[in-house]
């Protein structure tokens, strides 16, 4: 009845980084492409290969929606697939690798994301992909913003706008209170080993990480261009709960380092990035409301350096340049600290201030300046603001967020409707408990309720019987207590399950 399969293995596309390279070629697995693949993985680790244009198109449109994609296509398939994928937001660049330098390129001129090279210039193409990717990473530092609106009753729904806001808040709160253990750290390392198998550069980084990491070095590792930064932010951006769970000790280390180096005085910081029209429109509708970010928010105190990024990219197709201006006062940063981490930055000439995931801001205004750049002004606030304090406090009270165990995480996921995910962590909790731990009572009872909600009544009976057996064991077979337990189980679920199942439960 247990399901301890890590979530990152439950979906083929759930790799650990944000960027993917899609490679479409009828001979993609040919021996001559093996060396090319090795070189490409040093730029973008995750490569998804196709020899069929229709399958590749479906993958891009339906599966890879949360990824940032660079596409490499052979010349003969380029004309077939480029028109149908070029407009997608997640497709950042398309590279055509043609065997014929004199082939008809006229059709390609209407697709500005597309670049072309011939087969004997493959090394030149790889260099171009690398150069573009360095620039692209600066521009595509994704910022997933959740909105909490106080003007509607959207907060009543955990699947609506406010629900996403509250969910991200509760997940971080819960993870920061969960104690780490070596088993989970080892599972995380195993995930990295699987992800980077064949990528010697990142495997070398991983070995150094295992050998040299300590909590006081977490900001140094976070500011390096390596797997640690890329996979941590990707898990937060994608809200990959299991990877966030495995990463929690390192998130906690960053939290404590930011607390230790918390800025002492109010600061104004800046951030530049590209956003789609839809993303910008969503923000414009939220002026005066609260917004939060899922991942660590990197900013700079140097306005001019941030503006340099404007001239650093030619990837502005269907995207709008957005400049964030953020005022932050440490007096309101009680639960979500921020700090200047320039001393650890890989590029120390550029100041860097980062905010914790879940940091809450009030969105003041969005205006366009004379350079046609959107200026977004926000200020940091705490969840002590009246309208937020009531909602967050009420939900924390319901799920007992102050407690720090896997049942807490499971209950939080259950309360927000993620039942299968909740089951996984309750089962994980059971596998880690010692005999007669009172948490068995909570886990068995909650699992029974969850499986009842999932209409899996066989499993409901299974967990109720486990609960009954456990109570029998700790009550030394007291028959009177046993009768009370059976009657309690019967009455507490009388309205929830069919008569036949109720009778079966009573007869156990």
ChimeraX attribute file (.defattr): number of C-alpha atoms within 10 A of each C-alpha:
attribute: neighborCount
match mode: 1-to-1
recipient: residues
	/A:1	8
	/A:2	12
	/A:3	13
	/A:4	13
	/A:5	10
	/A:6	13
	/A:7	14
	/A:8	16
	/A:9	11
	/A:10	9
	/A:11	10
	/A:12	8
	/A:13	16
	/A:14	18
	/A:15	21
	/A:16	23
	/A:17	23
	/A:18	22
	/A:19	24
	/A:20	23
	/A:21	23
	/A:22	22
	/A:23	21
	/A:24	26
	/A:25	22
	/A:26	16
	/A:27	12
	/A:28	17
	/A:29	13
	/A:30	9
	/A:31	9
	/A:32	10
	/A:33	13
	/A:34	12
	/A:35	9
	/A:36	13
	/A:37	18
	/A:38	14
	/A:39	17
	/A:40	19
	/A:41	19
	/A:42	14
	/A:43	18
	/A:44	19
	/A:45	25
	/A:46	20
	/A:47	17
	/A:48	14
	/A:49	17
	/A:50	20
	/A:51	17
	/A:52	13
	/A:53	18
	/A:54	11
	/A:55	11
	/A:56	18
	/A:57	18
	/A:58	12
	/A:59	16
	/A:60	19
	/A:61	14
	/A:62	9
	/A:63	14
	/A:64	17
	/A:65	14
	/A:66	16
	/A:67	21
	/A:68	18
	/A:69	23
	/A:70	21
	/A:71	23
	/A:72	23
	/A:73	25
	/A:74	23
	/A:75	22
	/A:76	16
	/A:77	18
	/A:78	21
	/A:79	15
	/A:80	12
	/A:81	17
	/A:82	21
	/A:83	13
	/A:84	11
	/A:85	17
	/A:86	19
	/A:87	14
	/A:88	13
	/A:89	16
	/A:90	19
	/A:91	22
	/A:92	22
	/A:93	21
	/A:94	25
	/A:95	23
	/A:96	24
	/A:97	25
	/A:98	21
	/A:99	15
	/A:100	13
	/A:101	13
	/A:102	8
	/A:103	11
	/A:104	8
	/A:105	11
	/A:106	7
	/A:107	9
	/A:108	17
	/A:109	10
	/A:110	9
	/A:111	14
	/A:112	14
	/A:113	20
	/A:114	18
	/A:115	17
	/A:116	18
	/A:117	19
	/A:118	18
	/A:119	17
	/A:120	13
	/A:121	12
	/A:122	14
	/A:123	12
	/A:124	13
	/A:125	20
	/A:126	17
	/A:127	14
	/A:128	14
	/A:129	22
	/A:130	17
	/A:131	12
	/A:132	17
	/A:133	19
	/A:134	13
	/A:135	15
	/A:136	18
	/A:137	11
	/A:138	15
	/A:139	21
	/A:140	17
	/A:141	16
	/A:142	18
	/A:143	17
	/A:144	16
	/A:145	20
	/A:146	24
	/A:147	26
	/A:148	25
	/A:149	21
	/A:150	15
	/A:151	10
	/A:152	9
	/A:153	10
	/A:154	15
	/A:155	19
	/A:156	12
	/A:157	12
	/A:158	16
	/A:159	14
	/A:160	13
	/A:161	16
	/A:162	22
	/A:163	19
	/A:164	19
	/A:165	25
	/A:166	22
	/A:167	21
	/A:168	19
	/A:169	21
	/A:170	22
	/A:171	20
	/A:172	22
	/A:173	19
	/A:174	22
	/A:175	25
	/A:176	19
	/A:177	18
	/A:178	20
	/A:179	12
	/A:180	17
	/A:181	11
	/A:182	9
	/A:183	10
	/A:184	15
	/A:185	17
	/A:186	12
	/A:187	15
	/A:188	18
	/A:189	17
	/A:190	11
	/A:191	18
	/A:192	19
	/A:193	16
	/A:194	12
	/A:195	18
	/A:196	18
	/A:197	11
	/A:198	13
	/A:199	16
	/A:200	13
	/A:201	13
	/A:202	21
	/A:203	18
	/A:204	11
	/A:205	15
	/A:206	19
	/A:207	13
	/A:208	11
	/A:209	15
	/A:210	11
	/A:211	9
	/A:212	9
	/A:213	13
	/A:214	12
	/A:215	15
	/A:216	12
	/A:217	14
	/A:218	20
	/A:219	20
	/A:220	16
	/A:221	20
	/A:222	21
	/A:223	17
	/A:224	15
	/A:225	11
	/A:226	14
	/A:227	22
	/A:228	22
	/A:229	15
	/A:230	16
	/A:231	19
	/A:232	22
	/A:233	23
	/A:234	23
	/A:235	23
	/A:236	21
	/A:237	21
	/A:238	19
	/A:239	16
	/A:240	16
	/A:241	18
	/A:242	17
	/A:243	22
	/A:244	23
	/A:245	23
	/A:246	21
	/A:247	22
	/A:248	24
	/A:249	22
	/A:250	21
	/A:251	21
	/A:252	20
	/A:253	18
	/A:254	21
	/A:255	21
	/A:256	16
	/A:257	20
	/A:258	22
	/A:259	17
	/A:260	12
	/A:261	13
	/A:262	19
	/A:263	20
	/A:264	11
	/A:265	9
	/A:266	11
	/A:267	14
	/A:268	17
	/A:269	21
	/A:270	23
	/A:271	22
	/A:272	27
	/A:273	20
	/A:274	25
	/A:275	21
	/A:276	15
	/A:277	12
	/A:278	10
	/A:279	14
	/A:280	18
	/A:281	11
	/A:282	13
	/A:283	19
	/A:284	16
	/A:285	12
	/A:286	20
	/A:287	19
	/A:288	16
	/A:289	16
	/A:290	27
	/A:291	26
	/A:292	24
	/A:293	23
	/A:294	25
	/A:295	25
	/A:296	20
	/A:297	21
	/A:298	18
	/A:299	22
	/A:300	22
	/A:301	19
	/A:302	15
	/A:303	16
	/A:304	10
	/A:305	16
	/A:306	19
	/A:307	15
	/A:308	11
	/A:309	16
	/A:310	18
	/A:311	7
	/A:312	14
	/A:313	15
	/A:314	13
	/A:315	17
	/A:316	16
	/A:317	15
	/A:318	12
	/A:319	16
	/A:320	17
	/A:321	20
	/A:322	22
	/A:323	23
	/A:324	18
	/A:325	20
	/A:326	22
	/A:327	17
	/A:328	21
	/A:329	16
	/A:330	19
	/A:331	14
	/A:332	15
	/A:333	21
	/A:334	13
	/A:335	15
	/A:336	22
	/A:337	24
	/A:338	29
	/A:339	19
	/A:340	21
	/A:341	22
	/A:342	19
	/A:343	14
	/A:344	17
	/A:345	19
	/A:346	14
	/A:347	12
	/A:348	11
	/A:349	10
	/A:350	14
	/A:351	17
	/A:352	22
	/A:353	21
	/A:354	18
	/A:355	24
	/A:356	23
	/A:357	23
	/A:358	27
	/A:359	23
	/A:360	27
	/A:361	23
	/A:362	22
	/A:363	22
	/A:364	16
	/A:365	14
	/A:366	20
	/A:367	13
	/A:368	13
	/A:369	9
	/A:370	6
	/A:371	7
	/A:372	11
	/A:373	15
	/A:374	20
	/A:375	17
	/A:376	23
	/A:377	19
	/A:378	23
	/A:379	17
	/A:380	23
	/A:381	22
	/A:382	19
	/A:383	23
	/A:384	14
	/A:385	11
	/A:386	9
	/A:387	13
	/A:388	18
	/A:389	12
	/A:390	12
	/A:391	14
	/A:392	16
	/A:393	13
	/A:394	12
	/A:395	16
	/A:396	15
	/A:397	10
	/A:398	11
	/A:399	19
	/A:400	16
	/A:401	22
	/A:402	13
	/A:403	13
	/A:404	15
	/A:405	18
	/A:406	25
	/A:407	25
	/A:408	25
	/A:409	28
	/A:410	26
	/A:411	26
	/A:412	24
	/A:413	22
	/A:414	20
	/A:415	16
	/A:416	18
	/A:417	14
	/A:418	14
	/A:419	19
	/A:420	15
	/A:421	17
	/A:422	25
	/A:423	26
	/A:424	21
	/A:425	24
	/A:426	27
	/A:427	20
	/A:428	18
	/A:429	19
	/A:430	18
	/A:431	11
	/A:432	9
	/A:433	12
	/A:434	10
	/A:435	8
	/A:436	12
	/A:437	9
	/A:438	13
	/A:439	17
	/A:440	21
	/A:441	16
	/A:442	15
	/A:443	24
	/A:444	23
	/A:445	19
	/A:446	22
	/A:447	27
	/A:448	26
	/A:449	19
	/A:450	23
	/A:451	20
	/A:452	18
	/A:453	14
	/A:454	13
	/A:455	13
	/A:456	12
	/A:457	18
	/A:458	12
	/A:459	17
	/A:460	25
	/A:461	19
	/A:462	17
	/A:463	21
	/A:464	22
	/A:465	19
	/A:466	17
	/A:467	22
	/A:468	19
	/A:469	14
	/A:470	17
	/A:471	20
	/A:472	16
	/A:473	12
	/A:474	11
	/A:475	13
	/A:476	10
	/A:477	12
	/A:478	12
	/A:479	11
	/A:480	9
	/A:481	14
	/A:482	17
	/A:483	12
	/A:484	11
	/A:485	15
	/A:486	17
	/A:487	13
	/A:488	13
	/A:489	19
	/A:490	19
	/A:491	12
	/A:492	9
	/A:493	15
	/A:494	14
	/A:495	10
	/A:496	13
	/A:497	15
	/A:498	11
	/A:499	11
	/A:500	8
	/A:501	16
	/A:502	19
	/A:503	12
	/A:504	11
	/A:505	19
	/A:506	14
	/A:507	8
	/A:508	10
